[in-house]
């Protein structure tokens, strides 16, 4: 990946009432696979979702990664070591070059 572009991975919670806290967020890349682990305290309420996002402009805008798998969406339970897996697609890689 070209180092002049920064890929920022974040966990986002879309909530009317923010009752969740994300702690101990860790990301690891192995080839084209990225694994993000996190601890979540507090339950999700109606309308809340956990999403994986990225930015290529130092955090000015974010895009939701729709093809990630794991502890995402509206049915995530609080706990330690929740995990999200994302296989980078060549379409994404070519857009940040």
C-alpha positions as CSV (number, residue, x, y, z in Angstrom):
1,X,0.0,0.0,0.0
2,X,1.3,3.4,-0.8
3,X,2.5,5.1,2.4
4,X,1.6,8.6,1.3
5,X,-2.0,7.8,1.8
6,X,-3.2,7.0,5.3
7,X,-5.9,4.4,5.8
8,X,-7.6,5.0,9.1
9,X,-9.8,2.3,10.5
10,X,-12.3,3.3,13.1
11,X,-15.2,1.8,14.9
12,X,-18.3,3.9,14.7
13,X,-21.5,3.7,16.6
14,X,-24.5,5.3,15.1
15,X,-26.8,6.1,18.0
16,X,-29.4,8.6,19.1
17,X,-28.3,7.8,22.7
18,X,-24.7,6.9,22.9
19,X,-24.5,4.3,25.7
20,X,-21.6,2.3,24.3
21,X,-17.9,2.7,25.0
22,X,-15.3,1.1,22.8
23,X,-12.0,0.3,24.4
24,X,-8.8,-1.6,23.7
25,X,-9.2,-1.3,19.9
26,X,-6.5,-3.3,18.0
27,X,-6.0,-3.7,14.3
28,X,-3.7,-6.1,12.5
29,X,-3.0,-6.6,8.8
30,X,-1.9,-9.9,7.3
31,X,-1.5,-9.5,3.6
32,X,-4.8,-8.2,2.3
33,X,-6.7,-9.2,5.4
34,X,-7.3,-6.7,8.2
35,X,-8.6,-7.9,11.6
36,X,-9.9,-5.4,14.1
37,X,-10.6,-6.4,17.7
38,X,-12.3,-4.3,20.3
39,X,-14.0,-4.4,23.7
40,X,-17.5,-2.9,24.0
41,X,-19.1,-1.8,27.2
42,X,-22.8,-1.0,27.2
43,X,-25.5,-2.5,25.0
44,X,-26.8,-1.3,21.6
45,X,-30.2,0.3,21.5
46,X,-32.7,0.5,18.7
47,X,-31.1,2.3,15.8
48,X,-27.6,1.7,17.0
49,X,-25.0,-0.1,14.8
50,X,-21.4,-1.0,15.0
51,X,-19.6,-0.2,11.7
52,X,-16.1,-0.3,10.4
53,X,-15.1,2.8,8.5
54,X,-12.0,4.2,6.7
55,X,-10.7,7.5,5.6
56,X,-8.2,8.5,3.0
57,X,-8.1,12.2,3.8
58,X,-6.9,12.3,7.4
59,X,-10.3,11.9,8.9
60,X,-12.2,14.6,7.1
61,X,-14.6,12.1,5.6
62,X,-15.3,8.4,6.3
63,X,-16.8,5.6,4.3
64,X,-18.5,2.6,5.8
65,X,-16.9,-0.7,4.8
66,X,-19.9,-2.8,3.7
67,X,-18.2,-6.1,3.0
68,X,-16.5,-6.7,6.4
69,X,-17.7,-9.6,8.5
70,X,-17.9,-10.3,12.2
71,X,-19.2,-8.3,15.2
72,X,-20.9,-5.6,13.1
73,X,-24.4,-4.3,12.7
74,X,-27.2,-3.9,15.2
75,X,-26.9,-7.3,17.0
76,X,-23.5,-6.9,18.6
77,X,-23.3,-7.9,22.3
78,X,-21.1,-6.1,24.8
79,X,-18.0,-7.9,25.7
80,X,-14.3,-8.3,25.2
81,X,-12.4,-9.3,22.0
82,X,-15.2,-8.6,19.6
83,X,-13.7,-9.1,16.1
84,X,-14.2,-7.7,12.6
85,X,-12.5,-9.2,9.5
86,X,-12.1,-7.3,6.3
87,X,-10.5,-8.5,3.1
88,X,-9.2,-5.5,1.1
89,X,-10.5,-5.4,-2.4
90,X,-8.4,-4.3,-5.4
91,X,-11.0,-1.6,-6.1
92,X,-10.3,0.0,-2.7
93,X,-6.6,-0.3,-3.1
94,X,-6.6,1.3,-6.6
95,X,-8.7,4.3,-5.3
96,X,-6.1,5.3,-2.7
97,X,-3.1,5.2,-5.0
